[in-house]
Amino acid sequence: MEQPLFLPNFTFTSVVFPFLALVLLFRFYSFQGHDPKEPPLYGKGEPDLKAALQKGYDQDIVFRIRQPHDEYVVIPHKFVDSLKNLPPEQLSLTDNVRDRLFDQGTKAMVPAHTVVAALKRDFPRQMDCMLPVMLEETKSAVDSTLGPCQEWTAHPALATVTQITLLARSRLFAGLKDNNQHKEFATLMNEYATDMMKGVETLWACPKVFRPFFGHIIPSLRALKHSEKRLISLIEPVWSEHLNSMSDTAPGLLAKDAVQWHLDRSDDREKRDLEFQVLCQILLTSAGTDALSITTYHTLCELAARPEYLAPLREEAENFFARVGHDGSPTTKSMTLLPKLDSFFKETLRHNPLEMTVMNRTVMTQRTLPDGTILKPGTNTCIAVYPASMDPNLFPSPTTFDGWRFVNLRSNQSDLTEGGNSRQWDAISPQLHSLQFGYGNRSCPGRFFAINLIKMIIAFIIVDFDIRNQGGEGVAGRPKNTLQDVRIQPDAKARFEFKKRER
């Protein structure tokens, strides 16, 4: 007689607890000591790494820090030039992000080659074509999100600017024209980005060897598939229209939106793979959501806390809009007519970078730094940007917020130190003293789009609305940031108050 097959009654707890025990053992043994030839480890066990980064920066040495997901070697500024132009085959951003975002669980970097190609080749040359649409969509996004605001009206600060930045991009990125589709796209992308980071941060607590297992059972990561299906149904008509109308014209020449750019940069199989094309949209949009939203949030926080800057910035913005109206549409040249806003934005970014480290990369082929430090394949590297931003040798009175700091440096030729190039002080120009957007040939290709969009959002808001921080007047009322490892987190509970200006 055939014996019955015994099937154990597995539960979530019976599976997870043994794995958690292995995790603790793995972490205990893996953290015991280190090779004495390795750079020193600073900040071990500290909730934030500000002091550790400052210590290593002051010593001007190569050192290590432990970020939540992995260990990093921090490269001093004096060695940046030896790394800045290395190709991705030697020093890779893509592999670093893939590891950081657990690509097996989120599929975040599957279409990276296509999206990066579009960012590098299509975004810069299409900028003059994008700016008129960006202007129109930004105005619509600001008005629909803030509403009439006839009296002082409170809005959740970070959620509000996130909604504006997503709405302003939905037509240019996903080719969507209907307002309801814009809102649905913004909602889905916000949900996707939130679920992804929630799941990824959960995975960071696990050693890498166990992440593939946990990545498939964490609820927030499993929810990504649902959001992806909804995005597929939303974008499919646009993708189908573009695919059917493609001709033999040069890639990107007649592109209307990023859906077309991604098709132009895809091979034949990828062109007809709808899921792949939607993943392109997800990567393109989610990659910039935090940067755009948080930086816009900080700029508005500083403006609300320093009302003395509002009048001159409003006058500049009004002159800009008048010039745009006279010329018919904005151009990359006309966007330079906002030097004070550019300076205020860059000073905001100096005080409030997204993270205290930048230029996160993974070493692909062994390299030796000028001091003899060997970077083996698989090593993560970064640069400490926050200590440099507060260096009195680079910025006089560094802890003082001076909104006109960079516009004054531009106009004072005697203060220029890099061959008399006044454009080095523009927010869009990556320089050794300002690495928020990278440096060298590997600088962020999306910075042109991002900075122009942020300027438009701020310009529309300050021309049409008064703004204040709900927490109180002046600098004391500015919402406080929270330091978490290398991240500078905004206050999620902060609220802005807006009131329509009478003109």
MOWO-V872752 format. One record per residue. N is the residue number from 1. OMEGA is omega as a letter, one per 20 degrees, with the letter a starting at -180 (NA if undefined). NEAR is the number of other C-alpha atoms within 12 Angstrom. Layout:
BEGIN
[[N:OMEGA:NEAR] [N:OMEGA:NEAR]]
END
This chain:
BEGIN
[[1:a:3] [2:a:4] [3:r:5] [4:r:6] [5:r:6] [6:r:6] [7:a:6] [8:a:8] [9:a:9] [10:r:10] [11:r:10] [12:a:13] [13:a:11] [14:r:13] [15:a:17] [16:a:19] [17:r:15] [18:r:15] [19:r:21] [20:r:22] [21:r:17] [22:r:19] [23:a:24] [24:r:18] [25:a:16] [26:a:19] [27:a:20] [28:a:13] [29:a:13] [30:a:16] [31:a:18] [32:r:10] [33:r:14] [34:r:13] [35:a:10] [36:r:8] [37:a:14] [38:r:21] [39:a:26] [40:r:27] [41:a:30] [42:r:29] [43:a:25] [44:r:22] [45:a:16] [46:a:20] [47:r:19] [48:a:26] [49:a:35] [50:a:32] [51:r:23] [52:r:32] [53:r:43] [54:r:31] [55:r:26] [56:r:32] [57:r:31] [58:r:21] [59:r:18] [60:a:21] [61:r:29] [62:r:38] [63:a:34] [64:r:35] [65:r:41] [66:r:30] [67:a:37] [68:a:28] [69:a:27] [70:r:33] [71:a:34] [72:r:39] [73:a:39] [74:a:47] [75:r:42] [76:a:38] [77:a:34] [78:r:23] [79:a:23] [80:a:30] [81:a:21] [82:a:20] [83:a:34] [84:a:32] [85:a:19] [86:r:24] [87:a:21] [88:r:22] [89:a:17] [90:a:24] [91:a:32] [92:r:31] [93:a:34] [94:r:35] [95:r:30] [96:r:30] [97:r:28] [98:r:26] [99:a:32] [100:a:36] [101:r:38] [102:a:38] [103:a:29] [104:a:24] [105:a:33] [106:a:39] [107:a:31] [108:a:39] [109:a:32] [110:a:30] [111:a:34] [112:a:32] [113:a:26] [114:a:34] [115:r:40] [116:r:32] [117:r:26] [118:r:35] [119:a:37] [120:a:28] [121:a:23] [122:a:36] [123:a:35] [124:a:24] [125:r:24] [126:a:30] [127:a:35] [128:r:23] [129:a:25] [130:a:34] [131:r:35] [132:r:30] [133:r:30] [134:r:39] [135:a:38] [136:a:27] [137:r:35] [138:r:36] [139:r:33] [140:a:32] [141:r:35] [142:a:37] [143:a:25] [144:a:22] [145:a:34] [146:a:35] [147:a:25] [148:r:19] [149:r:25] [150:r:17] [151:r:17] [152:a:22] [153:a:24] [154:r:27] [155:r:27] [156:a:25] [157:a:39] [158:r:33] [159:a:32] [160:a:35] [161:r:43] [162:r:40] [163:a:41] [164:a:43] [165:r:52] [166:r:50] [167:a:46] [168:a:48] [169:a:45] [170:a:44] [171:a:38] [172:a:39] [173:a:46] [174:r:43] [175:a:34] [176:a:33] [177:a:28] [178:a:18] [179:r:20] [180:r:16] [181:r:26] [182:a:34] [183:r:29] [184:r:26] [185:a:40] [186:r:39] [187:a:26] [188:a:35] [189:r:45] [190:r:35] [191:a:31] [192:a:36] [193:r:34] [194:r:24] [195:a:29] [196:a:37] [197:r:29] [198:r:24] [199:a:32] [200:r:39] [201:r:25] [202:a:25] [203:a:38] [204:r:28] [205:a:24] [206:r:30] [207:a:31] [208:a:27] [209:a:18] [210:a:25] [211:r:32] [212:r:23] [213:a:20] [214:a:33] [215:a:34] [216:a:24] [217:r:21] [218:a:26] [219:a:20] [220:r:28] [221:r:37] [222:r:24] [223:a:27] [224:a:35] [225:r:27] [226:r:19] [227:r:31] [228:r:36] [229:r:22] [230:r:24] [231:r:38] [232:a:29] [233:a:21] [234:a:33] [235:a:38] [236:a:27] [237:r:21] [238:r:33] [239:a:38] [240:r:24] [241:a:17] [242:a:30] [243:a:26] [244:a:14] [245:a:15] [246:a:23] [247:a:16] [248:r:10] [249:a:11] [250:a:14] [251:r:25] [252:a:33] [253:a:20] [254:a:22] [255:r:32] [256:a:32] [257:a:35] [258:r:44] [259:r:44] [260:a:41] [261:r:41] [262:r:47] [263:r:42] [264:a:35] [265:a:31] [266:r:29] [267:a:17] [268:a:15] [269:a:13] [270:r:23] [271:a:28] [272:r:21] [273:a:22] [274:r:32] [275:r:27] [276:a:36] [277:r:43] [278:r:46] [279:r:38] [280:r:44] [281:a:49] [282:a:47] [283:a:40] [284:a:42] [285:a:40] [286:a:37] [287:a:34] [288:a:35] [289:a:40] [290:a:34] [291:r:37] [292:a:39] [293:a:38] [294:r:37] [295:r:42] [296:r:44] [297:a:46] [298:a:43] [299:r:47] [300:r:46] [301:a:44] [302:r:39] [303:a:41] [304:a:36] [305:a:29] [306:a:28] [307:r:24] [308:r:17] [309:a:27] [310:a:32] [311:r:19] [312:r:23] [313:r:33] [314:r:28] [315:r:23] [316:a:28] [317:r:33] [318:r:27] [319:r:21] [320:a:33] [321:r:31] [322:r:18] [323:r:21] [324:r:26] [325:r:16] [326:a:12] [327:r:14] [328:r:15] [329:r:24] [330:r:31] [331:r:27] [332:r:25] [333:a:18] [334:r:26] [335:r:37] [336:r:28] [337:r:30] [338:a:36] [339:r:36] [340:r:37] [341:r:43] [342:a:39] [343:r:37] [344:r:42] [345:a:48] [346:r:42] [347:r:37] [348:a:36] [349:r:42] [350:a:39] [351:a:35] [352:r:39] [353:r:40] [354:r:36] [355:r:40] [356:r:40] [357:r:41] [358:r:36] [359:r:41] [360:a:43] [361:r:39] [362:a:37] [363:a:31] [364:r:24] [365:a:20] [366:r:18] [367:r:23] [368:r:18] [369:a:24] [370:r:18] [371:r:17] [372:r:14] [373:a:24] [374:r:22] [375:a:33] [376:r:20] [377:a:21] [378:r:25] [379:r:31] [380:r:38] [381:r:42] [382:r:42] [383:r:47] [384:a:49] [385:a:42] [386:r:38] [387:r:40] [388:r:38] [389:a:38] [390:a:31] [391:a:23] [392:r:15] [393:r:13] [394:a:21] [395:r:24] [396:a:18] [397:a:14] [398:a:20] [399:r:20] [400:r:19] [401:r:30] [402:a:29] [403:a:32] [404:a:27] [405:a:31] [406:r:37] [407:r:30] [408:r:24] [409:r:28] [410:a:26] [411:a:22] [412:a:17] [413:a:19] [414:a:14] [415:a:22] [416:a:19] [417:a:19] [418:r:16] [419:r:11] [420:a:16] [421:a:19] [422:a:24] [423:r:27] [424:a:29] [425:r:37] [426:r:38] [427:a:41] [428:a:35] [429:r:29] [430:r:27] [431:a:31] [432:r:31] [433:a:35] [434:a:39] [435:a:41] [436:r:40] [437:r:38] [438:a:35] [439:r:32] [440:a:23] [441:a:18] [442:r:30] [443:a:30] [444:a:31] [445:a:31] [446:a:32] [447:r:31] [448:r:33] [449:a:38] [450:a:39] [451:r:41] [452:r:41] [453:r:47] [454:r:48] [455:r:44] [456:r:44] [457:a:47] [458:a:46] [459:r:42] [460:a:35] [461:a:42] [462:r:35] [463:a:32] [464:a:30] [465:r:33] [466:a:33] [467:r:38] [468:r:35] [469:a:39] [470:a:26] [471:r:24] [472:a:20] [473:r:21] [474:a:21] [475:a:21] [476:a:16] [477:a:21] [478:r:30] [479:a:34] [480:r:24] [481:r:23] [482:r:20] [483:r:23] [484:a:20] [485:r:29] [486:a:37] [487:r:28] [488:a:29] [489:r:29] [490:r:32] [491:a:24] [492:a:24] [493:a:20] [494:r:30] [495:r:32] [496:r:41] [497:a:31] [498:r:34] [499:a:25] [500:r:23] [501:r:19] [502:a:12] [503:NA:8]]
END
